[in-house]
Amino acid sequence: MTDLFPFYMAWFYYKSGMFYKERNWSDTLKNGYSKLIRPFLIFSVVGFVLYLILNGTVNWKLSIKEFVMLGSFPGSQHLWFLVSLFLALCLFKLVRNYWWAIAALCVLLLLFHYNAKKHLVGFPIFGDIPYLWGNIMAGCLFMYCGYRLRKYQYLHFVFFVSLFLYAVMFMLCYSSVDMHTMNITVGGLQWYLFSIFGIVALNNLSKYIVKYVVSQPLIYIGKYSLQFYIYHWFVILCVCIVCKWLKMDVAAYILILANLVLLPAIVELQKKCFAKRQSEDN
């Protein structure tokens, strides 16, 4: 699936740019803390507990280094995205109206990729740089694209050109980047254009599919995509713990089935708890 959609992480940042609303700094920080940082803190603790249950011990020094370099703690490695998205939103708020700042961001990102490439062959320029530096800058650029293209991406001309160019690049110069580490795994920096074309094409295709084929499931997945992203790893950890207790092998179909069944159930439970808390507050 990731081979067909190598831009799936970039899409989250692009989507944030699409739905960006201007707020003052106080509201921006409060909203970011509520939606991103608080879940990061809560589920980092949950993941850490599950990690201890599964492994029995933890290297504290290594855990702190992991947070500094990777942006996450053991047991919740996927949550780097929440910190990255929050910081990318703050950076986007600073630079979105200045073309020279966006240009400078592109230059810095090129230097980051160059340093990462040199690091892989044993000649780092700046040494070990935390992954967050790279994915925050890249995320900010994808936000900028989503912000600027949100009024134009659904034009028929833009859709067909994006779909055509994505198909051509997919066949002739396919590229993929691990957006956590910003390591280019296949191809090269054409991944950025490749991803933009793919995101615009996918957004349009999703719109038509939602309208004419299967509206409710896709709307539901799109609406709660962030929750699915956060919870899926903890479902996997819990299944691994249960299989370890039962002395069973962890089969891929068990993990897939568990996520298909449990993720919607967890989201619905969260919705009910949130609705109940709101009614009590009122």
N, C-alpha and C positions, 0 to 999 in steps of 0.2 A: 504493500500500500504506500509506504514512504517512497518507493521508487517511482510511483506514478505521481505522487504529490510531494516532491522534495521541499516544498514551500509551506508545509502544514504549520510549522511553528511561526514562520513569518506572517502567516495569515492572522494570527492573534493580534500582532502589533498593528498590522494594516487595518484590521477591524476597529481597533481602539482609535485610530486616526479618523476613520469614517464617522464614528459616533462621538468624536471629541466635542465637548461643550466648554465654552469659555467660563472660567471661574477665577475668583481671586485666589491668592496663594493659600490663605487660611482654609478655604473650602476645598481646594485641590488636595492639600495635605490630609485634611480630615477624611475626605472621600477615599483617597488612596489608602490611608491607614485602615479604614473600615472594610474595604473590599479586597485589599491585597496583603497588607502587612499583618493585620490581625489573624487572618487565616494562615499566613505563613508561620507565625509564632505558635498558634494552637496546634497545627498539624505537624510542625517540626517536633513538638513534644510527643505527639501521638506516634509519629514515625520512629522517634528515638526509643520509645518504650517497646514498640514492636521489634525494632532492631535488637534490643537487649534480650527480649524473649527468644528471638530466633538464634542469636549468636552467643548469648550468655555473658559477654564482656565487651568492653569498648576501650579504645585507645583515645584518651581525652586530648592529648597533644595533637594527635592526628586529626581528631574531629574538629578542633579549632582551625587547624591549617586547611582542612577541607572546606570549612565555611568561608575562609578568606579567599581561597583560590577558586572554589567551585560555586560559592554562593548558596550552599545548602549544608545540611547536617546528615549524618548517617541515618538511613531509614526513610529519608524524605528527599532524595536527590533531585526528584523532578520539580521540587518547589523553588528551585533557583529562578524559575520563570516569573514567580510572583514578585520577587525583589527586583528583578530585571525590568519587568513591566512598570512597576512603580517609579523606578529611577528614570526609565526611558520617558515616561509621561512628564516627569519634572523637567527633564532636559528638553523635551519637545516644546513645553510651555515657554522655555527661555529662547529657543532658536527659531521657532516656526515662521516668524515674520521677517527674518534676516537671511537673504540669499547667501551672503558671505559666510554666515555661521554654518549653513547647510553645506556649503563648499568646503569649509574647514573641517567639518565632520567627515566628509568623504575622504579628505586627505588623511586624517587621523586613522580612519578605518583601513585605508590602504596600507598605512604604516603598521597597523596591528597585524594584518594578514601577512605582510612581508616579514615581520618579526616572528610570527608563528611558523612560517615556512623555514626561516633560518634556524629556528629552535629545533624543528624536526630533523634537520640535517646536522645539528650540533653546533651551530654558530648563531646563538641568539644575540640580537642587538641590544635589547633592553632587559634581557633576562626573563624570568618568570613573571608574567603579567596576569593578574586575576581575570578569569574568563568573563566576569561581569563587564569589564571595560569594553570588550568587543561586542557582546550581544546587546548592551545598552545602546551603543552607537548605531549598530545595525537596526535594532528595534526602533530607534528614533527616526531613522530614514524611512523605514516601512510605514511608520505612523504618518510621516510627512506625505508620503505617496497616497496613503488612504485619505488623508485630509484634503489634498489637492484634487484627487480624482473622484471624490465621492459624488460630485455633481455631473461628471462626464462618463463614468465607467459603464453606465447602462445604456448609453447611446449605441444604436445598432452597429455603426461604423467602428466604434471603439471595441465593441465585443468581438466582431468578426476578425478584425485585425489582430487583436490579442490572442484569440483562439488559433488563428493561422500561424502566427509567429511562435506561439508556445509549441504547436505541433512540429513546426520546422526545427526549432531548437531542440526539442525532445529527441528528434531523429538524428540531427547532425552534430549538435554540440551540447549534449546533456550535461548537466552540472548539479552537484549536490553539496550542501554545506551543513555540518552539524552546528546548529545555531547556539547550542550551549557553549561549546568550545570555540566556535567560529572556525573550525578546521575544515578546509576544503577537501572533501572525501572523494569527489569525482569532478573532473573538469576544472573550471577556474572561476574567475570573478564574474563571468557572464551569468552566474547564478542569480545575481540581483535582478537583472532584466528578465531572465527566465522566470523568476518567481513572480514579478509584477504581472507579466503576461498571464501566467497561470492563475494567479489570484483573481484578476479581472475576469478571465474566462470562467473560472469556477463560480464566482459570485453571480454572473449572468446565468450560467447553466442552472445553478441552485434556484435562482429566482423563477425560471421557467418551469423547472421540475416541481417546485413548491406550488406554483400556480396551476399546473395542468396534470400533475401525476399524484404525488404523495405529499400533501401539504402538512398535515399534523405531525408526523414523525420527524420530518426535517426541521420544522419550526421548533419543535421541542428540543432536538439535539443542538440546534444553533443557539437557542435561548440559554440553555444550561451547559454549554460546551466547557466553560471554565470549571464548573463544578465536576463534570465528568473527568476533566484532566486532573484535578486535585485528588479525587477519591480513587481513581483507578489503581494507583500504585499501592494504596493501603489495602484494597481488596486483594491484590496480588500477594502482599506480605502476609495477610491473614490466612489466605489459602495455603501459602508455604508453611506457616506455623502449624496449621491443622494437619497437613500432609506429613510434616515432620513428626508430630505426635502419633499419628496413625501409621508411621513408617511406610508411607506411600511415595511413589515417584510423582513429581509435579509435572503432569502432562499439560501440553499447550491447550488442548480442548477444554480442560477443567478451568484454566484461567480465563479463557474466552467466555465460557458458559457462566462462570461466577460473575464476571463483569456485566454480561448482558442481563443477568437476573438482578444483581444487587445494586448496580449503579442507579437505575431508575427508582428503585425502592428507597435508596438513601436520599436521593434528591426530593422525592415526594415526602419523606419523613421530615427533611429539613424545611420544606415549604410549610408543612403543618405546624411544626414547632415555631417557625417564624411568625405565622399567622396568629397562633395562639398568644405569643408574646406581645404582638402588636395590639390584639384585642384587650389583653390585660393592662397594657400601658394606657389605652384609651379609656 
